[in-house]
Amino acid sequence: MTKKKKPKNKSPSKKYAKYKLEGNSLIRAKTCPKCGSGIFLAEHKDRLHCGKCGYVQIKK
């Protein structure tokens, strides 16, 4: 019989990185218009992308 493989540990989500505090105001990252306010868009060099539904917004 083969040995059981140990499951790999998943890294925790970094939702705290999507918020920035400037002065007394809180600045949030863009959220997905299709999925709602809980899903953030990933920032790439030339676009914003939703990992859940695949929505893409091109930066200008």
SULQUICOR-V915619 format. One record per backbone hydrogen bond with DSSP energy under -0.5 kcal/mol. CO is the residue of the C=O (numbers start at 0). NH is the residue of the N-H. E is the energy in kcal/mol with one decimal. If there is no record, write none. Layout:
CO,NH,E
CO,NH,E
This chain:
13,16,-1.3
14,17,-1.4
15,18,-1.1
17,28,-1.6
19,21,-0.6
19,26,-3.3
20,22,-0.5
21,24,-1.9
24,21,-2.2
24,26,-0.5
25,27,-0.5
26,19,-2.7
29,40,-2.4
31,35,-1.8
35,31,-0.5
35,38,-0.9
37,39,-0.5
38,31,-2.5
41,43,-0.7
41,48,-2.2
45,58,-2.0
46,43,-2.7
47,56,-2.9
48,41,-3.5
48,50,-0.5
49,53,-1.1
54,49,-2.6
56,47,-3.0
